[in-house]
Amino acid sequence: MTPRDPSTDKGIQVLGLTRFSVPSTGAFQVEHASLDERRAYLYDPARLALRFAWFELVTLPGIAAQKDLAFKIVVLMGEDFPEPWRGRMLAHVEHIPQLSAHFAPPEHHRKICADALRAHVDRQAEVVLQFRLDDDDAVAVDFTRRLRRDWRKLKAWHAGREGPIALDYARGLNLFARPGGKVEIVPRLEPFLGVAFAIATRPGDGHFILGFMHHLIWQSMPAVTNPDEIMWVRGGHGTNDSGTPARAPMFEMEEAELRRTLRKRFRVDLSELKAALRRGQTRQGAS
């Protein structure tokens, strides 16, 4: 008998993908003349130090604190991902059982992402809830539990339909790094942003989350978006390939409540993040 996949519970697999500096063709909005130039950009030590600061202090705390632990996140990296960063990432993978490292050669980005997820799909699952999570973003500690609960509510409605369905959570926080280690928190309502967002697929159906443009996914499949709770954090630090997050607040919250929300729902220690950003800016200024 095939052993039960730990990311599957009662027939529902929750499977995520985090791309971490993956040399590839396609997908990047920052243009490079060659793959070697792109690799040099992605593996620049100052850039990787910044990415790890956000990944370790914003992304990982909420992942480690998920209330439903039956999930898996594939951390996708280039096959030549350099030391000491490679060892640092593998230490996180060893410490957090839900993380799985996947190293890939430089091919087209969508193919690399599809192959990484395909290798971890539970063929015995009834449904695979696929999500994407950038290495400078975060999901709330109840995200994986919420995905399962909401899918159960939608299952009967989706029965008999062909193709995937999108589940989205529209309320979140933009987190901006400022000079001097300051951090600005901006409450936002943004549907189909790509964070706290998933598609429900069937094992082996050939659909993978990076095969769709998240902001236009409602044109390709049925989609449900829910704005009720703060479910995501998006990091903004001046090097976002997908563009600078919006700065205009869309609902009101006091500063103290915003800080409590970061701590309670995402386990983000704002003072620790500020200190790390100050250290990074000091090193850059000295170089």
C-alpha positions as CSV (number, residue, x, y, z in Angstrom):
1,M,0.0,0.0,0.0
2,T,1.3,3.5,-0.9
3,P,2.0,5.5,2.3
4,R,-0.3,8.4,3.0
5,D,1.2,11.8,1.8
6,P,1.5,14.0,4.9
7,S,0.3,17.0,2.9
8,T,-3.0,15.2,2.3
9,D,-5.8,15.0,4.8
10,K,-9.2,13.4,4.1
11,G,-8.5,13.4,0.4
12,I,-7.4,17.1,0.2
13,Q,-3.8,17.9,-0.6
14,V,-2.5,21.4,0.1
15,L,0.6,22.0,-2.0
16,G,2.5,25.3,-2.4
17,L,5.4,26.6,-4.4
18,T,8.0,29.2,-3.4
19,R,10.4,30.3,-6.1
20,F,13.8,31.4,-4.7
21,S,16.1,33.0,-7.2
22,V,15.6,30.5,-10.1
23,P,17.7,31.1,-13.3
24,S,15.2,30.5,-16.1
25,T,13.8,31.9,-19.3
26,G,10.5,33.8,-19.3
27,A,8.5,35.1,-16.3
28,F,10.9,37.9,-15.3
29,Q,9.8,41.5,-15.8
30,V,13.4,42.6,-15.2
31,E,15.1,41.9,-18.6
32,H,18.6,40.4,-19.0
33,A,20.7,40.0,-22.1
34,S,21.7,36.4,-21.3
35,L,21.1,33.6,-18.8
36,D,24.5,34.2,-17.3
37,E,23.6,37.8,-16.7
38,R,20.3,36.8,-15.1
39,R,22.2,34.2,-12.9
40,A,24.7,36.9,-11.8
41,Y,21.8,39.2,-10.9
42,L,19.8,36.5,-8.9
43,Y,22.9,35.2,-7.1
44,D,24.4,38.6,-6.1
45,P,25.3,38.2,-2.4
46,A,23.7,41.5,-1.4
47,R,20.4,40.6,-3.2
48,L,20.4,37.1,-1.6
49,A,21.0,38.6,1.8
50,L,17.9,40.8,1.4
51,R,15.8,37.9,0.1
52,F,16.8,35.8,3.1
53,A,16.0,38.5,5.5
54,W,12.4,38.7,4.2
55,F,12.1,35.0,3.8
56,E,13.2,34.2,7.3
57,L,11.5,37.0,9.1
58,V,8.3,37.5,7.1
59,T,7.5,34.3,5.1
60,L,8.7,31.5,7.3
61,P,7.2,32.4,10.7
62,G,3.6,32.1,9.5
63,I,4.4,28.8,7.7
64,A,6.0,27.2,10.8
65,A,2.9,28.3,12.8
66,Q,0.2,27.0,10.5
67,K,-2.8,25.6,12.4
68,D,-3.3,22.9,9.9
69,L,0.0,21.2,9.4
70,A,-1.0,18.8,6.6
71,F,0.6,20.8,3.7
72,K,3.8,21.0,1.7
73,I,5.7,23.9,0.2
74,V,8.2,23.1,-2.6
75,V,11.0,25.6,-2.4
76,L,12.3,25.9,-6.0
77,M,15.9,26.9,-6.6
78,G,18.4,26.8,-9.4
79,E,20.6,23.6,-9.6
80,D,23.7,25.8,-9.0
81,F,22.2,27.8,-6.1
82,P,25.4,28.9,-4.3
83,E,26.8,28.4,-0.8
84,P,26.5,29.6,1.9
85,W,22.9,30.3,0.9
86,R,22.3,26.7,-0.2
87,G,23.2,25.3,3.2
88,R,21.2,28.0,4.9
89,M,18.1,27.1,2.9
90,L,18.5,23.4,3.5
91,A,18.7,24.1,7.3
92,H,15.3,25.6,7.1
93,V,14.0,22.6,5.1
94,E,15.3,20.3,7.8
95,H,13.8,22.3,10.6
96,I,10.3,22.8,9.0
97,P,8.9,19.4,7.9
98,Q,6.5,21.0,5.5
99,L,9.3,22.5,3.3
100,S,10.8,20.5,0.5
101,A,13.8,21.6,-1.6
102,H,13.7,21.2,-5.3
103,F,16.7,22.2,-7.5
104,A,16.2,22.7,-11.2
105,P,18.3,23.3,-14.4
106,P,17.6,26.6,-16.3
107,E,14.7,25.9,-18.6
108,H,11.5,27.9,-19.3
109,H,10.1,29.2,-16.0
110,R,6.6,27.7,-16.4
111,K,8.0,24.2,-17.2
112,I,10.4,24.4,-14.2
113,C,7.5,25.3,-11.9
114,A,5.2,22.7,-13.3
115,D,7.8,20.0,-13.0
116,A,8.6,20.9,-9.4
117,L,4.9,20.7,-8.4
118,R,4.2,17.6,-10.5
119,A,6.9,15.7,-8.5
120,H,5.0,16.3,-5.3
121,V,1.3,15.8,-6.3
122,D,-0.4,13.1,-4.3
123,R,-1.9,10.8,-6.9
124,Q,-4.2,9.3,-4.3
125,A,-5.7,12.7,-3.4
126,E,-9.2,13.7,-4.5
127,V,-8.2,17.3,-5.0
128,V,-5.0,19.3,-4.9
129,L,-5.2,22.8,-3.6
130,Q,-2.2,24.5,-5.2
131,F,-0.9,27.9,-4.0
132,R,2.0,30.1,-4.7
133,L,4.0,32.1,-2.1
134,D,6.7,34.5,-3.0
135,D,9.8,34.5,-0.8
136,D,9.0,38.0,0.5
137,D,5.3,37.5,1.2
138,A,3.4,35.8,4.0
139,V,0.1,34.0,4.6
140,A,-1.9,34.0,7.9
141,V,-1.4,31.1,10.3
142,D,-4.8,29.8,9.5
143,F,-4.4,29.8,5.7
144,T,-4.0,26.1,5.0
145,R,-6.9,25.3,7.4
146,R,-9.0,27.9,5.7
147,L,-8.3,26.5,2.3
148,R,-9.5,23.1,3.4
149,R,-12.6,24.4,5.1
150,D,-13.6,26.6,2.1
151,W,-13.0,23.9,-0.4
152,R,-15.4,21.6,1.5
153,K,-18.1,24.3,1.2
154,L,-17.4,24.6,-2.5
155,K,-17.0,21.0,-3.3
156,A,-20.7,20.2,-4.0
157,W,-21.1,23.3,-6.1
158,H,-18.0,22.4,-8.2
159,A,-19.0,18.7,-8.6
160,G,-19.4,17.7,-12.2
161,R,-17.6,20.8,-13.6
162,E,-14.5,20.4,-15.7
163,G,-11.2,22.1,-14.9
164,P,-9.9,23.9,-11.9
165,I,-11.5,26.6,-9.6
166,A,-9.7,29.5,-8.0
167,L,-10.0,30.4,-4.2
168,D,-8.8,33.8,-3.3
169,Y,-8.5,36.0,-0.1
170,A,-8.5,39.7,-0.9
171,R,-7.7,41.4,2.4
172,G,-4.1,41.9,3.5
173,L,-1.2,44.2,4.3
174,N,1.5,45.7,2.2
175,L,4.8,46.0,4.1
176,F,7.3,48.6,2.9
177,A,10.9,48.8,3.8
178,R,12.0,52.5,4.3
179,P,15.5,54.0,4.8
180,G,16.9,53.6,8.3
181,G,15.2,50.3,8.9
182,K,11.7,51.9,9.1
183,V,8.7,49.8,8.0
184,E,5.4,51.1,6.7
185,I,2.2,48.9,7.0
186,V,-0.6,49.7,4.5
187,P,-3.9,47.8,4.7
188,R,-5.2,46.7,1.3
189,L,-8.1,45.0,-0.5
190,E,-6.8,43.4,-3.7
191,P,-8.5,40.4,-5.3
192,F,-6.4,37.8,-7.2
193,L,-3.1,39.3,-6.1
194,G,-1.4,35.9,-6.1
195,V,-0.7,35.6,-2.4
196,A,-3.3,33.8,-0.2
197,F,-4.6,32.4,-3.4
198,A,-5.0,28.9,-4.7
199,I,-6.5,26.7,-7.4
200,A,-8.3,23.4,-6.8
201,T,-7.1,20.8,-9.3
202,R,-7.4,17.1,-9.8
203,P,-4.2,14.9,-9.6
204,G,-2.8,14.4,-13.1
205,D,-5.1,16.9,-14.9
206,G,-2.1,18.9,-16.1
207,H,-3.0,22.2,-14.4
208,F,-0.4,24.0,-12.3
209,I,-0.8,27.4,-10.6
210,L,2.1,29.1,-12.4
211,G,0.4,28.3,-15.7
212,F,-2.1,31.0,-15.1
213,M,-1.8,34.8,-14.7
214,H,-3.3,35.2,-11.2
215,H,-4.8,38.7,-11.8
216,L,-6.7,37.4,-14.9
217,I,-7.5,33.9,-13.6
218,W,-11.2,34.7,-13.3
219,Q,-11.2,34.7,-17.2
220,S,-10.1,31.1,-17.3
221,M,-12.1,29.4,-14.5
222,P,-14.7,29.9,-11.8
223,A,-13.3,32.0,-9.0
224,V,-14.3,32.8,-5.5
225,T,-12.7,35.7,-3.6
226,N,-13.3,36.5,0.1
227,P,-12.5,39.8,1.8
228,D,-13.4,38.9,5.3
229,E,-10.1,38.4,7.2
230,I,-6.6,39.7,6.8
231,M,-4.9,36.7,5.1
232,W,-1.7,38.0,3.4
233,V,1.3,40.2,3.7
234,R,3.1,41.5,0.6
235,G,6.7,42.7,1.0
236,G,7.9,45.9,-0.7
237,H,11.6,46.7,-0.7
238,G,12.5,48.3,-4.1
239,T,13.6,45.0,-5.8
240,N,10.2,43.5,-6.5
241,D,10.2,41.9,-9.9
242,S,6.4,42.1,-10.1
243,G,6.3,45.8,-9.4
244,T,6.0,48.1,-6.4
245,P,3.0,47.3,-4.2
246,A,0.4,50.0,-3.9
247,R,0.8,52.5,-1.1
248,A,-2.8,53.9,-0.7
249,P,-4.6,52.4,2.4
250,M,-8.0,50.8,1.5
251,F,-9.4,50.3,5.0
252,E,-8.7,51.8,8.4
253,M,-6.7,50.3,11.2
254,E,-4.8,51.9,14.0
255,E,-1.0,51.5,13.9
256,A,-1.1,49.5,17.1
257,E,-3.7,47.1,15.7
258,L,-1.7,46.7,12.5
259,R,1.4,45.7,14.6
260,R,-0.7,43.2,16.6
261,T,-2.1,41.7,13.4
262,L,1.4,41.1,12.1
263,R,2.4,39.5,15.3
264,K,-0.7,37.4,15.9
265,R,-1.7,36.3,12.4
266,F,1.7,36.1,10.7
267,R,4.1,35.8,13.7
268,V,6.1,38.7,12.2
269,D,8.4,40.4,14.8
270,L,8.5,43.9,13.4
271,S,11.4,45.1,15.6
272,E,13.5,42.1,14.4
273,L,12.7,42.8,10.8
274,K,13.6,46.5,11.2
275,A,16.9,45.6,12.8
276,A,17.7,43.2,9.9
277,L,16.9,45.8,7.3
278,R,19.1,48.4,9.1
279,R,22.0,45.9,9.1
280,G,21.5,45.3,5.4
281,Q,21.4,49.0,4.6
282,T,24.5,49.6,6.7
283,R,26.4,46.9,4.8
284,Q,25.3,48.3,1.5
285,G,26.4,51.8,2.4
286,A,29.8,50.5,3.5
287,S,30.5,48.5,0.3
